[in-house]
Amino acid sequence: MDQSNQDTFLKKLKRALVDVSENLRNTASSVTPGERDDHQTTLEHIQQRAANDRLALLERMITESRAINLEVVPVKDLDAAGEHIQQLVITKQPERGAAKQVVAWKHPLLESLNLEKRLKEISIPIFFTEFENHEEKALLREKIASAFIGVTSADFCLADSATIVLKTRPGQARSVSLAPSIHVAVVLLEQIIADLNELYALLKYDPAHHTEGLTRCMTFITGPSKTADIEAMMVYGVHGPREVHLYVITG
């Protein structure tokens, strides 16, 4: 492509991007008052949800999880969640190699689990997703690739499909939920919502979530990685974790 053709192509591309942006703005501004009121009602319903209703959503998620091979475990508090993860590390075996290694998000909820202390008791190293320079970042990638368990929190859980929703942020890399053969997620009971409609209402109209936006990536995880491409035989762990465990702190 010579310079003239390249300039013409780039001009067309820029015009197309402007048109797309205008269409998106027009679509956003075309939301009717009735639609906005419906979503506002949904948001208020989520915020005012009683404890028994939240537990009912947890039960629904447990029911839906059975069909997709997702392990949902209600636990009373942070200490119980930490104990469960410690026992999981003890009992599970690495899919590749003999050495056990764990990687975890740098996240306030996970820091409260005292995983570093718990795993030190059983001589298992754990690495957290924080780095200060490119050398540390490269080293962290190696640790994530060689870990057999990745521990994350989540932003939401959708009860109707037993789906875990994670946003990617600094210190909270998507690869922690993707590269290790076992993915462990820890959430609070109030992070479970009913469905995609409630998720949309939160992302669009809740000030806390709307201000942050979708971040660089938002991932929907519905059970462990699976495929039946080969001879219609269901195989787990081909394109991601072969096991997913969700611990829900009920209080």
Residue, then its C-alpha position, 0 to 999 in steps of 0.5 A: m500500500d503506497q502513501s496515498n492509498q494509506d492516507t485514503f484508508l485512514k481517512k475512511l477509517k476515522r470517518a467510520l469511527v466518528d459515525v459509530s461514536e455518534n450512533l452510540r451517543n444517539t442510542a444512549s440518549s434515546v433511552t425512554p423515561g419508562e426504560r430508565d424508571d424500570h432500571q431504577t426500580t430494579l436497582e432499588h430492589i437490589q439495594q433493598r433486598a432482604a437477607n432471606d431473599r439473598l439466601a434464596l438467590l444463593e440456593r438458586m445459584i447452587t442448584e444451577s451450578r450442579a449442571i455446569n460442574l461448578e462447586v458452590v460452597p457457602v461458608k460462615d465467615l472469612d476464617a472458614a473460607g481461608e480454611h476451605i482454601q487451605q484444605l483444597v490446596i492440601t488435597k488437590q494435586p497439580e495437573r502439571g509437575a509435582a510442585k504446588q504453587v498458588v497465585a492470588w489477586k491483590h484484593p482486600l477481601l482475599e487479604s483478609l483470608n490470611l492465605e499467605k500465613r495459612l499456606k506457609e504452615i503447609s510449606i506451599p508458596i503463594f504469589f500475589t499479582e502486584f509488580e513495580n516494574h517490567e522485570e517483576k511483571a515478567l516474573l509474575r507471568e511465569k508464576i501464574a503460568s506455573a501455579f496450579i490454583g488461582v484465587t480471585s474474588a469477583d464483582f458479581c455472581l448471576a444466580d440464574s446461570a451460576t455465572i461469575v463476573l470479574k472485572t480486570r484491574p491493576g493487581q487483578a489480572r484475568s490470567v489468574s482465573l484462566a491459566p491455573s488448572i483450578h480456579v477459586a473465587v471468594v465473594l460476599l453474599e450480597q454480590i449475588i444478583a438475580d440475572l443479566n437484567e440486574l447486572y445491567a441496572l447496576l452497571k448503568y445506574d448505580p453510581a459506584h459501578h457506573t463511575e468505574g465503568l467496565t474497566r479494560c475487560m469484564t469476564f463471564i465465567t460459567g463453570p470450568s472450561k469444557t468442550a465436546d468437539i472431539e467425538a462428542m465427549m465432554v472434556y474439562g480443562v482444555h481451554g482453561p481451568r478444569e475445576v472452579h470453586l466458589y466460596v460464598i461468605t454468608g455472614 
